[in-house]
């Protein structure tokens, strides 16, 4: 995290931030000396279940998780499915294996597999330049734009700032604006050489998929080629679908005690194939069966093993033994590969993964906005199924979350608020961004406010005690934004600096969060 970025607004990122922190901390690495690999059997998995359920109880307590649903697939069957806890905190409705959760970024592997199907059908090549299919896809670096291939869209190696521009959805911006915002995202890393987690390129992938499949949307494509053939009739991708389901969980913000939050279209549904699926254990088990069947399901080939293998193949290193593939993370262990992905939205955390050489998979769905518990339970399960050294994964996850919370507290405390300067009226005026349109700054009821005219989002700009040009921007719960503030929490989304020229005149309003690299030029006449 950067010192000038306030990431408290980015509750939805906890899962994928956590993914990176797990790797950095060695959570997904193994000791160098391992026992010999033992075959996984149904009896062995059955013997693990009491311990797994003890871990569930410990994790729910340690990590403040109201509800959990788990499914285990073995030998092409769902051999275990169970719900724990409640759908909404302080209410009696229990979680079952039918309960619908948001599954977040586990959706990415569906996009990757659907692209593999399009390659099978000859409608795409993995090596096709993206601009050939979607000329509107433009990055800041023209060379990278020209060489960005279909495979790169879901391979997390673009070299851009992680999570860049994701939070524009919270500020009311739509899918075309998010895609257009990539034009101002700086190339901060090395293209194809550095892991950096992004969501917006998957939205581009969804647009390309719909175009080549002649479908109305990415979801229509995936429904036709994957969800329907797999019998995943409970899996949807909209706000309306989850709220209308009779048996759905409520999302919760993570805290000492979970806080129930409302649903909103901004997150994750605007992000589409990057994380919009709603699903349950039974449906996700069908998905794992397809992966374990290497593209075969119910006697049919839904995707070729050759192109499915493309999605499983490591593309960029995350650590010594962990790599990102295409929509999947791959752990290389001496006792076998683990292929997995977690998912996190503002209120839910999920994990779906499998042992490709062990006929075994697991899905874990939780209703709290980080994947700490889901990942910890999954790693506990993989280690014991494979015969790896045993680790107290719940304790590690709890320690990592506490450390992350403490870091966020320190970063928030580093910005010391002060009174609004008497000269603050000079900051009022109109500022224009080539991507986000006009931001109007004005003093309202003694406070400096910034209104994004394109979306009617209003932020209060809290002044810094020591720097009259530095402010912290906090979204206000104005009409239509009440649920967004409830989802994200009352925390800043960026620090903002008013830039001045050599004469002291204000020239720009600049957002300082690395994930929101936007500058607004002051309009003449102000």
C-alpha positions in Angstrom: 0.0 0.0 0.0 1.2 3.5 -0.8 1.3 6.1 2.0 -0.7 8.6 0.1 -3.5 6.1 -0.7 -6.4 5.6 1.7 -7.6 2.1 0.8 -10.3 1.8 3.5 -12.8 2.7 0.8 -11.8 -0.4 -1.1 -13.5 -3.0 1.1 -14.2 -5.2 -2.0 -10.4 -5.5 -2.5 -9.8 -7.3 0.7 -10.0 -10.6 -0.9 -7.5 -10.0 -3.7 -5.3 -7.9 -1.5 -5.4 -10.9 0.8 -4.4 -13.1 -2.1 -1.3 -11.1 -2.5 -0.5 -10.9 1.2 -0.9 -14.7 1.5 1.7 -15.2 -1.1 4.0 -12.6 0.4 3.7 -14.1 3.8 4.4 -17.6 2.5 0.9 -18.8 3.5 0.6 -20.7 0.2 4.2 -22.1 0.2 5.3 -25.4 1.6 8.3 -26.7 3.5 11.0 -28.2 1.4 10.8 -31.6 2.9 7.5 -33.3 2.3 6.2 -36.9 2.8 5.6 -38.9 -0.2 2.4 -38.3 -2.1 -0.5 -40.5 -1.0 -3.5 -41.3 -3.2 -6.6 -39.4 -2.3 -9.6 -41.7 -1.6 -13.2 -41.2 -0.5 -12.4 -42.7 2.8 -9.5 -40.3 3.4 -11.7 -37.3 2.6 -14.4 -38.7 4.9 -11.9 -38.9 7.7 -11.0 -35.2 7.2 -14.6 -33.9 7.7 -14.7 -33.7 11.5 -11.5 -31.7 11.5 -12.8 -29.5 8.7 -15.9 -28.7 10.6 -13.9 -27.8 13.7 -11.9 -25.4 11.5 -15.2 -23.9 10.3 -16.3 -23.3 13.9 -12.9 -21.8 14.8 -12.8 -19.6 11.7 -16.3 -18.2 12.1 -15.3 -17.2 15.7 -11.8 -15.8 14.9 -12.7 -14.1 11.7 -16.2 -12.8 12.5 -18.0 -14.7 9.8 -21.9 -15.0 10.1 -22.4 -17.8 7.6 -20.5 -20.4 5.5 -21.4 -23.0 2.9 -19.0 -25.7 1.8 -19.0 -28.3 -1.0 -16.5 -31.0 -1.7 -16.3 -32.8 -5.1 -14.6 -36.2 -5.4 -14.5 -38.6 -8.3 -17.1 -36.5 -10.3 -19.6 -36.3 -7.5 -20.6 -33.8 -4.8 -19.7 -35.9 -1.8 -20.2 -33.3 0.9 -22.3 -30.1 1.1 -23.2 -28.3 4.2 -24.2 -24.8 5.5 -23.1 -23.3 8.8 -24.3 -20.2 10.6 -26.8 -17.6 9.4 -27.6 -15.8 6.2 -27.8 -12.5 8.0 -26.3 -11.6 11.4 -28.8 -11.4 14.2 -31.5 -13.3 12.2 -32.5 -16.9 12.4 -32.4 -18.0 8.7 -29.7 -20.7 8.4 -27.3 -21.1 5.5 -27.8 -24.2 3.4 -26.0 -25.7 0.4 -28.7 -24.0 -1.7 -28.1 -20.5 -0.3 -27.0 -18.0 -2.9 -23.8 -15.9 -2.3 -21.9 -13.5 -4.4 -18.8 -15.4 -5.5 -16.7 -12.5 -6.6 -13.6 -13.1 -8.6 -14.1 -16.8 -8.9 -16.2 -15.6 -11.9 -12.9 -14.8 -13.8 -12.3 -18.5 -14.5 -15.7 -18.7 -16.2 -14.6 -15.9 -18.5 -11.3 -17.7 -19.2 -13.1 -21.0 -20.0 -15.6 -19.3 -22.2 -12.8 -17.7 -24.1 -11.2 -21.1 -24.5 -14.5 -22.3 -26.0 -14.5 -19.5 -28.4 -10.9 -20.5 -29.4 -12.1 -24.1 -29.9 -14.9 -22.8 -32.2 -12.4 -20.8 -34.3 -14.0 -17.4 -33.3 -10.9 -16.3 -31.5 -7.2 -17.0 -31.2 -5.4 -16.6 -27.9 -2.8 -14.5 -29.8 -5.3 -12.1 -31.4 -4.6 -8.5 -30.5 -7.4 -7.1 -28.4 -7.7 -4.0 -30.5 -8.5 -6.0 -33.6 -11.7 -7.0 -31.8 -12.3 -3.9 -29.8 -10.6 -0.7 -31.1 -11.9 1.2 -28.0 -9.4 -0.7 -25.9 -6.5 1.8 -25.4 -3.8 1.9 -22.8 -1.5 4.8 -21.9 1.4 3.0 -23.7 0.7 2.6 -27.4 3.1 -0.3 -27.8 1.4 -2.3 -25.0 -2.0 -1.4 -26.5 -0.9 -2.9 -29.9 0.6 -6.0 -28.4 -2.1 -6.8 -25.8 -3.5 -10.2 -26.7 -6.7 -12.0 -25.8 -4.7 -14.2 -23.4 -3.4 -11.2 -21.6 -6.9 -10.0 -20.6 -7.2 -12.5 -17.8 -3.5 -13.2 -17.1 -2.9 -10.4 -14.5 0.4 -9.3 -16.1 -0.5 -6.0 -17.8 2.0 -4.0 -15.7 -0.6 -1.5 -14.6 -1.3 -0.4 -11.0 -3.2 -3.1 -9.2 -7.0 -2.5 -8.9 -6.6 0.6 -11.1 -9.9 2.5 -11.5 -12.1 -0.2 -9.9 -13.5 2.3 -7.4 -15.0 4.4 -10.2 -18.1 2.1 -9.9 -18.6 3.3 -6.3 -18.6 6.9 -7.7 -21.3 6.0 -10.2 -19.3 5.6 -13.4 -20.5 3.0 -15.9 -18.8 0.2 -17.8 -17.8 2.3 -20.9 -16.2 4.8 -18.6 -14.3 2.2 -16.7 -12.9 0.7 -20.0 -12.1 4.2 -21.2 -10.3 5.0 -17.9 -7.6 2.5 -18.8 -6.2 5.1 -21.2 -4.9 7.2 -18.3 -3.7 4.3 -16.1 0.1 4.6 -15.9 2.3 1.7 -16.9 3.9 1.2 -13.5 5.2 -2.3 -14.0 6.7 -4.4 -16.8 4.2 -5.8 -19.3 4.1 -9.6 -19.1 6.7 -9.8 -16.4 5.1 -8.6 -13.2 2.0 -9.8 -11.4 -0.6 -7.0 -10.8 -4.2 -7.8 -10.1 -6.7 -6.0 -12.3 -10.5 -6.2 -12.9 -11.3 -3.9 -15.9 -9.5 -6.0 -18.6 -11.9 -8.8 -17.8 -14.8 -6.4 -18.7 -13.0 -5.9 -22.1 -12.8 -9.7 -22.4 -16.5 -10.0 -21.8 -17.2 -7.5 -24.5 -15.0 -9.4 -27.0 -16.6 -12.7 -26.0 -20.2 -11.3 -26.6 -19.1 -9.8 -29.9 -17.5 -13.0 -31.4 -20.4 -15.2 -30.0 -23.0 -12.7 -31.4 -24.5 -12.6 -27.9 -26.3 -9.8 -26.2 -23.8 -9.8 -23.3 -21.0 -11.8 -21.8 -23.4 -13.4 -19.4 -25.6 -14.6 -22.2 -22.5 -16.2 -23.8 -21.4 -17.9 -20.6 -25.0 -19.0 -19.8 -25.3 -20.7 -23.2 -21.9 -22.4 -23.3 -21.3 -23.2 -19.7 -24.1 -22.5 -17.1 -26.9 -24.2 -19.0 -24.9 -27.3 -20.1 -23.6 -27.7 -16.5 -27.1 -27.3 -15.1 -26.0 -24.2 -13.1 -29.6 -22.9 -13.0 -29.1 -20.9 -9.7 -26.1 -18.9 -11.0 -26.9 -15.4 -12.1 -25.0 -12.1 -12.6 -27.3 -9.3 -11.5 -28.5 -7.4 -8.4 -32.1 -8.2 -9.2 -31.4 -11.9 -9.4 -29.8 -12.2 -6.0 -32.3 -10.0 -4.2 -35.2 -11.9 -5.7 -33.9 -15.3 -4.7 -35.8 -16.7 -1.7 -32.6 -18.2 -0.2 -29.8 -15.7 -0.4 -27.2 -14.6 2.1 -26.7 -10.9 3.1 -23.3 -9.4 2.7 -21.4 -8.1 5.7 -18.5 -5.6 6.1 -15.7 -7.1 8.2 -15.1 -5.7 11.6 -14.9 -6.8 15.2 -18.5 -7.6 14.7 -19.8 -8.0 11.1 -22.0 -5.2 9.8 -24.8 -6.2 7.4 -24.7 -4.1 4.2 -27.2 -3.5 1.3 -26.8 -4.8 -2.2 -25.9 -2.3 -5.0 -25.4 -2.6 -8.7 -22.1 -0.8 -8.5 -20.3 -3.7 -6.9 -19.8 -6.3 -8.2 -22.3 -6.2 -11.0 -20.8 -3.4 -13.0 -17.5 -5.3 -13.2 -19.3 -8.2 -15.0 -17.0 -11.1 -15.8 -14.4 -9.9 -13.3 -16.7 -10.8 -10.4 -20.4 -10.5 -10.9 -21.7 -14.1 -10.4 -24.2 -15.1 -7.7 -24.1 -18.8 -7.0 -24.3 -21.6 -4.5 -22.4 -24.7 -3.5 -24.4 -27.1 -5.7 -23.9 -25.0 -8.8 -20.2 -24.4 -8.1 -19.7 -28.1 -7.6 -20.8 -28.6 -11.2 -18.2 -26.1 -12.3 -15.5 -28.0 -10.4 -16.6 -31.2 -12.0 -16.0 -29.7 -15.4 -12.5 -28.6 -14.5 -11.7 -32.0 -12.9 -13.1 -33.7 -16.0 -10.7 -31.7 -18.1 -13.5 -30.2 -20.2 -15.7 -33.3 -20.2 -19.1 -33.2 -18.4 -22.0 -35.6 -18.6 -20.4 -37.5 -21.5 -19.9 -34.4 -23.6 -16.9 -32.2 -24.3 -17.7 -28.6 -23.4 -14.2 -27.3 -23.9 -11.1 -29.0 -25.3 -8.5 -30.2 -22.9 -5.9 -28.3 -25.0 -7.5 -24.9 -24.5 -8.6 -25.6 -20.9 -4.9 -26.4 -20.2 -4.1 -22.9 -21.6 -6.1 -21.4 -18.7 -4.3 -23.6 -16.1 -0.8 -22.8 -17.3 1.2 -20.4 -15.1 1.8 -17.1 -16.9 3.4 -14.8 -14.2 5.1 -15.6 -10.9 3.5 -14.4 -7.7 6.1 -16.1 -5.5 8.5 -19.0 -5.8 5.8 -21.6 -5.9 2.7 -19.6 -6.8 1.8 -18.3 -10.2 -1.2 -16.7 -11.9 -2.5 -18.5 -14.9 -5.5 -17.3 -16.9 -8.4 -16.8 -14.4 -6.8 -19.2 -12.0 -3.9 -19.2 -9.5 -1.6 -22.3 -9.5 0.3 -23.6 -6.5 3.2 -25.9 -7.4 3.8 -28.3 -4.5 5.9 -31.5 -4.4 2.7 -33.4 -3.6 0.7 -32.0 -6.6 -0.7 -28.9 -8.1 -3.5 -26.9 -6.6 -5.5 -24.7 -9.0 -7.8 -22.1 -7.3 -9.1 -18.6 -7.2 -10.7 -16.6 -4.4 -13.4 -14.0 -4.7 -14.3 -11.0 -2.7 -17.0 -8.3 -3.0 -18.0 -5.6 -0.5 -19.8 -8.2 1.6 -18.8 -11.7 0.5 -15.7 -13.9 0.4 -15.4 -17.1 -1.7 -12.9 -19.8 -2.7 -13.1 -22.4 -5.5 -10.3 -24.7 -6.2 -9.3 -28.3 -7.2 -6.5 -30.8 -7.3 -6.3 -31.6 -11.0 -4.3 -34.8 -10.4 -6.4 -35.9 -7.4 -10.0 -35.8 -8.6 -10.9 -33.5 -5.8 -12.2 -30.0 -5.5 -13.7 -27.6 -2.9 -15.9 -24.6 -2.9 -16.3 -22.3 0.2 -18.7 -19.4 0.3 -18.9 -16.9 3.1 -21.0 -13.7 3.7 -18.2 -11.4 4.9 -16.3 -9.0 2.7 -12.9 -10.8 2.6 -11.8 -14.3 1.6 -9.6 -14.9 4.7 -11.8 -17.7 6.0 -12.5 -19.3 2.7 -8.8 -19.4 1.7 -7.7 -20.6 5.1 -10.2 -23.5 5.1 -9.3 -24.4 1.6 -5.6 -24.5 2.3 -6.2 -26.6 5.4 -8.1 -29.0 3.2 -5.6 -29.2 0.4 -2.7 -29.7 2.8 -4.4 -32.7 4.4 -5.7 -34.2 1.2 -2.2 -34.0 -0.3 -0.3 -35.0 2.8 1.5 -31.7 3.2 2.8 -30.3 6.5 0.0 -29.2 8.7 -0.4 -25.5 9.4 -2.8 -23.5 11.6 -4.3 -21.7 8.7 -7.1 -20.0 10.7 -4.5 -18.5 13.1 -2.4 -17.3 10.2 -5.4 -15.7 8.5 -6.5 -14.0 11.6 -3.0 -12.6 12.2 -2.8 -11.4 8.6 -6.2 -9.6 8.9 -5.2 -8.0 12.2 -2.0 -6.7 10.7 -3.8 -5.3 7.7 -6.4 -3.6 9.9 -3.5 -2.1 12.0 -1.8 -0.8 8.8 -5.1 0.8 7.6 -5.5 2.5 11.0 -1.9 3.8 10.8 -2.5 5.1 7.3 -5.7 6.8 8.3 -4.0 8.4 11.4 -1.2 9.8 9.2 -3.6 12.3 7.7 -4.2 14.9 10.4 -7.3 17.0 9.7 -7.3 20.7 10.3 -9.7 23.7 9.9 -10.6 24.9 6.5 -8.3 27.7 5.4 -9.7 31.2 5.1 -8.3 31.2 1.6 -10.2 28.0 0.6 -12.7 30.0 -1.5 -9.9 30.3 -4.1 -10.2 26.5 -4.7 -13.8 26.8 -5.8 -14.4 26.3 -9.5 -14.8 23.8 -12.3 -12.1 21.2 -13.1 -12.3 18.8 -16.1 -10.9 15.3 -16.6 -10.7 13.8 -20.1 -12.3 10.6 -18.7 -14.5 11.6 -15.8 -15.8 14.9 -17.0 -16.3 17.9 -14.8 -15.7 18.1 -11.1 -17.2 21.2 -9.4 -15.6 22.4 -6.2 -17.6 24.7 -3.9 -17.9 25.7 -0.3 -21.3 24.4 1.1 -22.3 25.0 4.7 -18.7 25.8 5.7 -17.2 22.7 4.1 -15.4 22.2 0.8 -17.3 19.8 -1.5 -16.5 18.2 -4.9 -19.4 17.2 -7.1 -18.8 14.8 -10.1 -21.2 16.2 -12.5 -21.4 13.1 -14.7 -22.6 10.9 -11.8 -23.9 13.3 -9.2 -21.5 11.8 -6.6 -20.6 14.3 -3.9 -17.5 14.2 -1.7 -16.6 16.3 1.2 -13.0 17.4 1.0 -11.5 17.4 4.5 -8.5 19.7 4.8 -5.0 18.6 6.0 -3.7 20.4 9.1 -0.2 21.1 7.7 -0.8 21.4 3.9 -3.4 23.9 2.6 -3.5 22.2 -0.8 -4.0 18.6 0.5 -7.5 17.1 1.3 -9.0 13.8 2.0 -12.1 13.0 -0.1 -15.0 11.1 1.5 -18.2 10.2 -0.4 -21.4 11.6 1.1 -24.6 9.6 1.3 -26.5 11.9 -1.1 -29.6 10.7 -3.0 -28.8 7.3 -4.6 -25.4 6.9 -2.8 -26.7 5.9 0.6 -26.2 2.1 -0.1 -22.8 2.8 -1.6 -21.6 4.5 1.6 -23.2 1.8 3.7 -21.3 -0.8 1.6 -17.9 0.8 1.7 -18.0 2.4 5.1 -17.6 6.1 5.9 -13.9 6.2 4.8 -12.0 8.3 2.3 -11.6 7.1 -1.3 -8.5 9.2 -2.1 -6.4 12.1 -0.9 -6.6 15.1 -3.3 -4.1 17.8 -4.0 -4.7 21.1 -5.7 -1.7 21.8 -7.9 -0.4 25.4 -8.4 1.9 27.0 -11.0 5.0 29.1 -10.2 2.7 32.1 -9.6 0.6 30.3 -7.1 -2.4 30.0 -9.3 -4.3 26.7 -9.1 -4.0 24.7 -12.3 -5.2 21.2 -11.4 -7.1 19.0 -9.0 -5.3 15.6 -8.7 -6.4 12.4 -7.0 -3.5 10.8 -5.2 -4.7 7.2 -4.7 -2.6 5.1 -7.1 -5.7 3.1 -8.0 -7.5 6.3 -9.1 -4.9 8.1 -11.2 -7.1 11.0 -12.4 -6.2 14.7 -12.9 -8.8 17.5 -13.5 -7.6 20.7 -15.2 -8.9 24.0 -13.9 -11.2 25.7 -16.3 -10.3 29.3 -17.4 -12.5 32.0 -15.9 -12.3 30.6 -12.4 
